[in-house]
């Protein structure tokens, strides 16, 4: 599903970050820091799976969270939703 969303965003020339299971841990923290800095204010969307949510993700600069295509394990989605509500 992230692949499809990425294609749509690219087609609309929107600037975005993506994080999924293929991204190494070191790069994940760099991507999060990049998204949260003022220099990256051009970034409009951060695509990530609910499965990467347990790694201390702190997207403090996000003003909206949309959980699209929920996980098969409903507890993963509940945890991701709770994190979004705590932060935002």
C-alpha positions in Angstrom: 0.0 0.0 0.0 2.9 2.4 0.7 4.1 1.8 -2.8 0.8 3.0 -4.2 0.7 6.0 -1.9 4.3 6.9 -2.9 3.4 6.8 -6.6 0.4 9.1 -6.0 2.5 11.5 -4.0 5.3 11.5 -6.6 2.8 12.1 -9.4 1.4 15.1 -7.5 5.0 16.3 -6.9 4.6 16.3 -3.1 7.7 16.0 -1.0 7.6 13.0 1.4 9.6 10.6 3.5 9.0 6.9 3.7 9.8 4.4 6.4 9.1 0.7 6.3 10.8 -2.6 7.3 13.4 -2.3 4.5 14.9 0.9 5.9 17.9 0.2 8.2 17.6 1.3 11.9 20.3 4.0 11.6 18.6 5.5 8.5 15.3 5.5 10.3 16.5 7.8 13.1 18.1 10.1 10.4 14.8 10.2 8.5 12.8 11.1 11.6 15.3 13.9 12.5 15.2 15.2 9.0 11.4 15.3 9.1 11.3 17.1 12.4 13.9 19.8 11.6 12.9 23.3 10.4 15.1 22.8 7.3 12.7 20.1 6.1 9.6 22.3 6.3 9.0 21.5 2.6 8.2 17.9 3.6 4.4 17.4 3.5 4.0 13.7 4.2 5.7 11.0 6.2 4.7 7.5 5.0 5.3 4.7 7.5 3.9 1.4 8.5 2.4 0.8 12.0 4.9 -2.0 12.4 7.8 0.5 12.6 6.0 2.4 15.4 7.6 0.5 18.3 11.0 2.0 17.6 10.6 5.3 19.5 9.3 7.2 16.6 8.7 10.8 17.6 7.2 12.9 14.8 6.6 16.0 16.8 6.3 18.2 13.7 3.4 16.2 12.3 0.1 17.9 12.6 -2.1 15.1 11.2 -1.9 11.3 11.4 -3.9 9.1 9.1 -3.8 5.3 9.6 -4.5 3.9 6.2 -4.6 0.2 5.5 -4.6 -1.1 9.0 -2.5 -4.0 10.2 -4.0 -7.5 10.5 -3.1 -7.4 14.2 -5.6 -4.9 15.7 -3.3 -4.3 18.7 -0.6 -2.9 16.5 -3.1 -0.3 15.2 -4.3 0.5 18.7 -0.7 1.1 19.8 0.0 3.3 16.8 -3.2 5.3 17.4 -2.3 5.8 21.1 1.1 7.1 20.1 -0.4 9.5 17.7 -2.9 10.8 20.3 -0.1 11.2 23.0 2.1 13.2 20.7 -0.4 15.2 18.8 
